[in-house]
Structures are given as C-alpha cells and as structure tokens.
C-alpha cells in the first residue's frame, strides 16, 4: 500500500497464490480525491449554512450535496478496485470479493448505528453506506455498460418511487438510527435507510454504480481523466440546465409552491438552496425536476455524478504536476472511515462548537497530519485495518473452501 500503483497495469495477484487475498494496489489520485470529499463533508457539517443576512454561504452553494456525492462515487470506484479494476474478477475470485464486501458492509452498518448514540448533531452516512454496500454485492461482476445503465436506472426510477410512496412508508422519527431503533422498529429503520432518510440507499445506488463503472476504466490514462473531466462537466451542466428550464419556463416552481403546505414560495426556495434532508414538502411530481441538495431527485443525482466525475478527472490530470500535494492528501483519503468517525465523535464532544472556522481548521489539519504520520508508520488506518482483518478472514475461507489439492 505504500506504493501507489495503477490497478489497471498488472499488479493483480495470481489466483494460484492466495485467492483469498486478491486485491489491487491503491491509486494515489483516487485517494487524494477521497480526501477532498472528506474535507468537503467536514466543511458542510461544521461551517454555517447561511450568513447573518440569511443568505446561503459559499460552503452551501459549492459543497452541499456535492461533497457527499463525491464520497459515494469514490466508494464505488473502490468497490471496482477490490473486484478487479479494469479486468473484473470472475468465478471464485469474484465470490471472494463479494464475501469480503458483505462482511465490510455489515461492519460499517453496525459502526454507523453505534456512533449514532454519540449524537454528533449531523447526519451520519455510515449506516446508509452499509446498506448500499450490501446492495452492491451482486453488482461487482457486471461490465461497465451494465453499471452505467443501472446508475441511470437508480437515478430515475428510485426517485420516482420516493415521490410516489411519500407519506405511505413507515417513518422513523430520527435522522441517525441506532441499534435500539433496529430492534424496536426494524421496518421503520429499513424504510429510513433505503428511502426516507438523509442519504437514502436506493437512489444513492446511482452513485455507487457510477463509481463502479468509472473504476473499470483505465484511470492511469490521461485520456480517461480528460474524458471524466469533460464528460462530468457536460453532465452536470445538462442536468442543471434541464432542471432550471423545467422549474422556470416549464412552470415547475409555481406548481411546487402551490402543492407545498402553507403555499409559501420561501419554503420551496429554502429547500432548493439548502436541501431536503428532512423530506420534501408536498407530494408534487414536480419535485422530480429539482437539483436541491440531498433531495435524491434525478437532476440532483445526475448533476452530482457529473461534478464527482469532473473532480476525479481533474485530480487525476493534475496528479503528476502536483504530486507533492497529492502525496499529502492521499494518506487521509486512504483512511476516511477512521477520520470521518473521529470527526463525528469530535462534533459530539461540543469542542469549539461556537467557533466553526477554528473547529474546521483543527479537524482538517489534525486529519491530514495524523494520516500522513500513521500511514508512513503503520499503513492502513485503525478502523480500515480492523475491517480489513475481519473481511480478510472471510475472503480467505471462501477462497480456500473450493480449492482442492493442485
């Protein structure tokens, strides 16, 4: 792991050596992009969403919804790497990867449910991630075109279900479910994690599928990076333009105001700017035309897939030119589970709660410095090592279960 190599240029372990330990080297550019996503999520969680004039801050306008989407897309890229990269695994190696991912998914889900007891005051993505990883298990062996098609399908069909079933699904009155919620109301918790929560797993599978498809590309190629940058910008701009047309010329905004409780245009504008993390007001099908952060509607999902691809493409293009900077960011990107969990516990402590800019500086600086030191001396982050050990044991058992004497 100390050497950042391209997973698409050799480096693939031979199944005859140890099928239970099949994995590919990390890619520094992807890890650096993941660090950028993590820092963006920290900024959204820590900094104010609006100014004293009740206007959205630059953090809200640039990062709300986009940072977490980049995080999810890159998670999909990582899933592609653990299942073969460009040369996707088949047969026993693929089964090994699926088994390891299933174990990792359950552990991440449990971690998210456990950290929720600390009550950090922000929406925790980990439990939702665990569900997404479970849903991704059967998708690991699919080719890029099928993954891209699924990404479009999840980005269009799942939001339609979300709007159509609004008010008809069991609702759990919490943002961050705990183990207690799972025991007391398993159906409500499942509905929250898949449909009604802050990061609903079903529509967010569009991000994981898009990331899986991207991870099957040759990410060492500057041409691929350029296509990701250009294609991402075009997709993001097209989704935004279509939404703007439908809400403006198409009359969608007026329909949303008319269908919302209280008939207040300000309420709808607030959702469009700050997000719909607590649910969409009203049951109008016109919500399917919005790019509101965390709305999980088609234009928002496609727009943020585009911005995520563009950011990844840009970082990959700049990788060699800005290698020292990439080298500093990459260690933090390789242990985001540890750093994100530490961020949540820090938020729960209330330290520097009344000084958001100082809090962000302390958390970001500590995360990057800790990661550089830990990575150089120990390699994997603490939580990453623990999850890797647990999933590794299962991968080894599955890998050796079907092998007989050679």
C-alpha positions in Angstrom: 0.0 0.0 0.0 3.0 2.3 0.4 3.4 2.3 -3.3 0.7 3.9 -5.3 0.4 1.9 -8.5 -2.2 1.7 -11.2 -4.6 -1.2 -10.7 -5.0 -1.5 -14.4 -1.4 -2.1 -15.3 -0.6 -5.5 -13.9 -0.2 -5.8 -10.1 -3.1 -8.3 -9.9 -2.2 -11.2 -7.6 -2.2 -14.7 -9.1 -5.2 -16.8 -8.0 -2.9 -19.7 -7.6 -1.0 -17.9 -4.8 -3.8 -17.0 -2.5 -7.2 -16.5 -3.8 -8.5 -15.2 -0.5 -6.2 -12.2 -0.6 -6.9 -10.9 -4.1 -6.8 -7.1 -4.1 -5.2 -4.4 -6.2 -2.8 -1.6 -5.3 -4.2 1.8 -4.3 -4.3 4.7 -6.7 -3.0 8.0 -5.1 -5.2 10.2 -7.3 -8.3 8.4 -6.1 -7.2 8.6 -2.5 -6.5 12.3 -2.9 -10.0 12.9 -4.4 -11.4 10.9 -1.5 -9.6 13.3 0.9 -11.1 16.3 -0.9 -14.5 14.7 -0.5 -13.9 14.1 3.2 -12.7 17.7 3.8 -15.8 19.0 1.9 -18.1 16.9 4.1 -16.3 18.3 7.2 -16.9 21.8 5.9 -20.6 21.2 5.3 -21.0 19.8 8.8 -19.0 22.4 10.6 -19.5 25.7 8.9 -22.7 27.8 8.9 -25.1 27.1 6.1 -26.2 30.8 5.9 -24.8 34.3 6.6 -26.2 36.7 9.1 -28.2 38.2 6.3 -29.9 34.8 5.9 -28.2 34.2 2.6 -26.5 30.9 1.7 -22.8 30.7 2.3 -20.3 29.8 -0.3 -19.9 26.4 1.5 -23.6 25.7 1.0 -23.6 26.8 -2.7 -20.5 24.8 -3.7 -20.3 21.8 -1.4 -23.8 20.9 0.0 -24.8 17.6 -1.7 -21.7 17.6 -3.9 -19.1 16.6 -1.3 -21.1 13.6 -0.1 -21.9 12.6 -3.6 -18.2 12.6 -4.5 -17.6 10.5 -1.4 -20.2 7.9 -2.6 -19.0 7.8 -6.2 -15.4 7.2 -5.0 -16.7 4.4 -2.8 -18.0 2.8 -6.0 -14.6 3.3 -7.5 -13.0 1.5 -4.6 -15.5 -1.4 -5.0 -14.4 -1.7 -8.6 -10.8 -1.9 -7.4 -11.4 -4.7 -4.9 -13.2 -6.7 -7.6 -10.5 -6.5 -10.3 -10.4 -2.9 -11.7 -10.4 -3.0 -15.5 -10.1 -6.8 -15.5 -13.1 -7.6 -13.3 -12.9 -10.8 -11.4 -14.9 -13.9 -12.3 -15.8 -17.2 -10.7 -14.0 -17.9 -7.4 -12.1 -14.5 -7.2 -15.4 -12.7 -7.7 -17.1 -14.8 -5.0 -14.2 -13.9 -2.7 -14.6 -10.2 -3.3 -18.4 -10.4 -2.8 -17.9 -12.2 0.5 -15.4 -9.6 1.7 -17.7 -6.8 0.7 -20.7 -8.3 2.5 -18.7 -8.5 5.8 -17.4 -5.0 5.3 -21.0 -3.8 4.7 -22.4 -5.3 7.9 -19.5 -3.9 10.0 -19.9 -0.4 8.5 -23.6 -0.5 9.1 -23.1 -1.5 12.8 -20.4 1.2 13.2 -22.9 3.8 11.9 -25.6 2.6 14.2 -23.2 2.6 17.1 -21.8 6.1 16.6 -25.4 7.5 16.4 -25.6 7.1 20.2 -23.0 9.8 20.5 -25.4 12.3 18.8 -23.0 14.4 16.8 -25.7 16.7 15.6 -25.2 16.0 11.9 -26.5 13.3 9.6 -24.3 10.2 9.7 -23.7 8.5 6.4 -22.2 5.2 7.6 -25.3 3.2 8.3 -26.6 4.2 4.8 -23.3 3.2 3.4 -23.6 -0.2 4.9 -26.9 -0.8 3.2 -25.5 0.5 -0.1 -22.6 -1.9 0.1 -24.9 -4.8 0.7 -27.0 -3.8 -2.3 -23.8 -3.6 -4.3 -22.6 -7.1 -3.6 -24.4 -8.7 -6.5 -23.3 -6.0 -8.9 -19.5 -6.5 -8.5 -19.2 -8.7 -11.6 -21.1 -6.6 -14.0 -19.5 -4.9 -17.0 -19.2 -1.1 -17.2 -22.1 -0.6 -19.7 -24.4 -2.5 -17.3 -23.2 -0.5 -14.3 -23.8 2.8 -16.2 -27.3 1.7 -17.2 -28.0 0.8 -13.6 -26.7 4.2 -12.5 -29.2 5.9 -14.8 -31.9 3.5 -13.7 -31.4 4.2 -10.0 -31.1 7.9 -10.7 -34.5 7.9 -12.4 -36.7 5.1 -11.1 -35.8 5.3 -7.4 -36.6 9.0 -7.1 -40.0 8.4 -8.8 -40.7 5.7 -6.2 -39.6 8.1 -3.5 -42.1 10.7 -4.6 -44.8 8.2 -5.3 -44.5 6.5 -1.9 -44.1 9.7 0.0 -46.4 9.6 3.1 -47.1 5.9 2.6 -43.9 4.5 4.0 -43.3 3.8 7.7 -41.5 6.8 9.1 -38.8 6.6 11.9 -38.6 9.9 13.7 -34.8 10.2 13.7 -32.0 11.3 11.4 -29.5 8.8 12.7 -30.9 5.4 13.6 -29.3 3.3 16.3 -29.2 -0.4 17.2 -32.1 0.3 19.6 -34.2 1.6 16.6 -33.4 -1.5 14.6 -34.7 -3.7 17.5 -37.7 -1.5 18.3 -38.8 -0.8 14.7 -36.9 -2.8 12.1 -39.4 -2.0 9.3 -39.2 1.7 10.0 -35.4 1.6 10.2 -35.2 -0.2 6.9 -37.5 2.3 5.3 -35.4 5.2 6.7 -32.1 3.7 5.4 -33.4 2.8 2.0 -36.0 5.5 1.2 -36.9 8.3 3.7 -33.5 9.1 5.3 -30.9 11.8 4.7 -28.9 9.5 2.4 -31.4 7.0 1.1 -29.6 3.9 -0.1 -31.8 3.1 -3.1 -31.5 6.3 -5.1 -27.9 6.7 -3.8 -27.0 3.4 -5.5 -26.8 5.6 -8.6 -23.5 7.0 -7.1 -22.1 3.5 -6.3 -23.0 2.2 -9.8 -21.4 5.2 -11.5 -18.3 4.8 -9.4 -18.1 1.1 -10.2 -18.3 1.9 -13.9 -15.6 4.6 -13.5 -13.4 2.1 -11.6 -13.5 -0.3 -14.5 -11.8 2.3 -16.7 -8.0 2.8 -17.2 -7.5 5.5 -14.6 -3.8 5.7 -15.4 -4.6 7.2 -18.8 -4.7 11.0 -19.2 -7.2 10.5 -21.9 -9.6 8.8 -19.5 -9.0 11.5 -16.9 -9.8 14.2 -19.6 -12.9 12.4 -20.6 -14.0 12.2 -16.9 -13.4 15.9 -16.6 -15.1 17.0 -19.8 -18.0 14.4 -19.6 -18.6 15.3 -15.9 -18.8 19.0 -16.6 -21.2 18.4 -19.5 -23.4 16.0 -17.5 -23.5 18.4 -14.5 -24.4 21.4 -16.7 -27.0 19.5 -18.7 -28.8 18.3 -15.5 -28.7 21.8 -14.1 -30.0 23.4 -17.3 -32.9 20.9 -17.7 -33.9 21.5 -14.1 -33.7 25.3 -14.5 -35.9 25.1 -17.6 -38.5 22.8 -16.0 -38.8 24.9 -12.9 -38.7 28.2 -14.8 -40.2 28.2 -18.3 -41.9 24.9 -17.6 -43.8 26.3 -14.6 -42.5 23.8 -12.1 -41.6 26.2 -9.4 -45.1 27.6 -9.2 -46.5 24.1 -9.1 -44.2 23.2 -6.2 -45.3 26.3 -4.3 -49.0 25.5 -4.9 -48.6 21.9 -3.7 -46.5 22.8 -0.6 -48.0 23.3 2.9 -48.6 27.0 3.5 -48.3 28.0 -0.1 -45.1 29.8 0.8 -42.5 30.4 -2.1 -39.8 31.0 0.6 -40.3 27.4 1.9 -39.7 26.0 -1.6 -36.7 28.3 -2.2 -35.2 27.2 1.0 -35.4 23.5 0.0 -34.0 24.3 -3.4 -31.0 26.1 -1.8 -30.3 24.3 1.5 -31.6 20.9 0.7 -34.3 18.5 1.5 -32.7 16.3 4.2 -35.8 16.3 6.3 -38.1 15.4 3.4 -39.8 17.2 0.6 -42.8 19.4 1.4 -45.8 18.4 -0.5 -46.3 15.4 -2.9 -46.0 17.1 -6.3 -44.4 15.1 -9.1 -42.6 18.3 -10.0 -40.1 17.6 -7.2 -38.6 15.2 -9.8 -37.3 18.2 -11.6 -35.2 19.8 -8.8 -31.4 19.8 -8.1 -31.9 20.6 -4.4 -29.0 19.2 -2.3 -29.8 15.9 -0.6 -33.2 15.7 -2.5 -32.1 12.5 -4.3 -34.1 13.6 -7.3 -32.9 12.7 -10.9 -31.4 16.1 -11.8 -29.6 16.3 -8.5 -28.2 12.8 -8.7 -27.1 13.2 -12.3 -25.7 16.7 -11.6 -23.6 15.5 -8.7 -22.4 12.4 -10.5 -21.2 14.8 -13.2 -19.4 17.1 -10.6 -17.9 14.0 -9.0 -16.5 12.6 -12.2 -15.2 16.1 -13.1 -13.4 16.4 -9.8 -11.8 13.0 -10.0 -10.8 13.6 -13.6 -9.2 16.9 -12.7 -7.2 15.4 -9.8 -6.0 12.6 -11.9 -4.9 15.0 -14.6 -3.1 17.2 -12.1 -1.6 14.2 -10.3 1.9 14.3 -11.7 2.2 18.1 -11.8 1.0 18.5 -8.2 2.4 15.2 -6.9 3.7 16.6 -3.6 0.2 17.9 -2.8 -1.4 14.7 -3.9 1.0 12.8 -1.7 0.0 14.8 1.3 -3.8 14.3 0.7 -3.7 10.6 -0.3 -3.0 9.2 3.1 -6.1 10.8 4.6 -8.1 9.6 1.6 -6.9 6.0 2.4 -8.4 6.1 5.9 -11.6 8.1 5.6 -13.6 5.7 7.7 -11.3 6.4 10.7 -11.1 10.1 10.1 -14.8 10.5 9.4 -15.7 8.5 12.6 -13.2 10.7 14.6 -14.9 13.8 13.1 -18.3 12.6 14.3 -17.1 12.0 17.8 -15.4 15.4 17.9 -18.6 17.0 16.8 -20.5 15.1 19.6 -18.0 16.5 22.2 -19.0 20.1 21.5 -15.4 21.3 21.5 -15.1 24.5 19.5 -18.8 24.3 18.8 -19.2 28.1 18.9 -16.1 28.6 16.7 -16.8 26.8 13.4 -13.9 28.1 11.4 -11.4 27.2 14.1 -13.1 23.8 14.5 -12.8 23.1 10.8 -9.1 24.2 10.8 -8.3 21.9 13.8 -10.2 18.9 12.4 -8.9 19.2 8.9 -5.3 19.8 9.9 -5.4 17.1 12.5 -6.9 14.6 10.0 -4.2 15.3 7.3 -1.3 15.3 9.7 -2.4 12.2 11.6 -3.0 10.3 8.3 0.5 11.2 7.0 2.2 10.1 10.2 0.1 6.9 10.7 0.3 5.9 7.0 4.1 6.2 7.0 4.5 4.1 10.1 1.5 1.7 10.2 -0.1 1.7 6.8 -3.8 1.2 7.0 -5.9 3.4 9.3 -7.0 1.8 12.6 -10.6 1.1 11.5 -9.6 0.2 8.0 -7.2 -2.4 9.4 -9.8 -3.8 11.7 -12.4 -4.1 8.9 -9.7 -5.4 6.6 -8.7 -8.1 9.0 -12.3 -9.2 9.5 -13.2 -9.3 5.9 -9.8 -10.8 5.0 -10.5 -13.9 7.2 -13.8 -14.4 5.4 -12.2 -13.9 2.0 -9.5 -16.4 2.8 -12.1 -19.0 4.0 -14.2 -18.5 0.9 -11.1 -18.5 -1.4 -9.8 -21.8 0.0 -13.1 -23.5 0.5 -13.5 -24.5 -3.1 -9.8 -25.2 -3.8 -8.5 -28.7 -3.7 -5.0 -30.1 -4.0 -3.3 -28.9 -7.1 
